[in-house]
């Protein structure tokens, strides 16, 4: 009797083991990278899951470092050559950077209408050891600059555009993500900074976040800000204007996805292919800019390979 029971138990254990291993492997894809892109990435995931319900695409938030294991990296600056040699890249959009201030600040009152020229931006935001201090204008307001502490896409892009490095940006360097710059400025009645439109505007109303003043800049480089250069009341207008191109003093940089060249998760590649085909339509919703059509077609061909 005991022998019979043992055989039955063994039989069911075998059946259970076979059933477990017969289950399809989880189609999990882990994405990490620049945090200001997470809202648009989450939107892609939600739409992707409609036609791919078995896929499990998740975002693992970056802290001071990237997670120990991930499949897809979304980034906002060009990585070093060693990293680039090991990964395949899809450039899928762009982001812009614009200055802003606490709406109650004397800086917002002084420059919210007048705006900033290139010379003023350099004088306000950067330590320039070669600047002729005698030729610099006397600033009309007190202010406290907030910038990123860690190496990141936004400060690298902002500084590079004006001829500097991230380390040259003045002010209080705070840890955390780009969204923390917005929070810091909202808490400080003298606060100013720079950031992406998607964090400075309410994505539903398309208006600047309550408590913030967007500071216009001299986009034609003539040394002053005219009425037609003040177009910051609505996020869609901002995106349309910047996408027209050839604007000065508004840094713009690429946003890209990447996967490992020789060991890419097939499901990650499938997700990137889907983003290449469908992801452009929601960029503006989250404050991002499209690529020009020719460049985007070139990018899509990189990932036009069959998935087994």
Secondary structure, 3 states (H helix, E strand, C coil): CHHHHHHHHHHHHHHHHHHHHHCCCCEEEEEEECHHHHHHHHHHHHHHHHHCCCEEEEECCCCCCCCCCCCEEEECCCCCHHHHHCEEEEEEEEEECEEEEECCCHHHHHHCCCCECHHHHHHHHECCCCCCHHHCCCCCCCCEEEEECCCCHHHHHHHHHCCCCHHHECCEEECCCCHHHHHHHHHCCCEEEEECHHHHECCCCCCECCCEEECCECCCCCCCCCHHHCCCCCHHHHHHHHHCCCCCCCCEEEEEEEEECCCCCHHHHHHHHHHHHHHHHHCHHHCCECCCHHHHHHHHHCCCCCCC
